[in-house]
């Protein structure tokens, strides 16, 4: 019940495409859902996060869509660029424990020029 | 401002040796986390501290692993004795509880146990 399942494992898109990464969770106590971006040789860095009181959040070209009833959330990258090539992790945690993040398995994204 | 600082960045050791990984969190942060990253298991939380006190060590694989946080600016993760299956990238992260939960990760320590 603590798992966060992420798909796909890898993704290749052309520049300008809209990659979509999906995550699903079981624990209904989770109420904080961040996405982290990791470049090779670096630690993950927070990209965008959402709480279940909203169904969508946009920050620049990055959008999180959240479906509370389905216990699913997804990341969309608009107008993707080669510089977006990285590994993306979804995560989840519950209030009072916001640091104890449970991470998905990660999606390696390649954006071709 | 300096981010989370980890050392060493790379460590190669032989099976049975003791390994100590070090972490300096961001000044002012009151929570510190140790994660392990492998291809097979992804990012796993090993242990985390609030105000220097270990809160949850349920992710520590076995007694060979131990972690300490003697003060707010320093933490260690020790593996004794090390085994080849401990080979991974170990990340330290810090946060300030009450600021929405953002974790700030270091660049990691890549451990290879031969």
Interface residues (C-beta under 8 A of the other chain):
Chain A: X32 X34 X36 X41 X42 X43 X44 X45 X46 X49 X89 X93 X98 X99 X100 X101 X102 X103 X104 X105 X106
Chain B: X4 X31 X33 X42 X43 X45 X48 X50 X56 X91 X93 X95 X97 X100 X101 X102 X103 X104 X105 X106 X107 X108
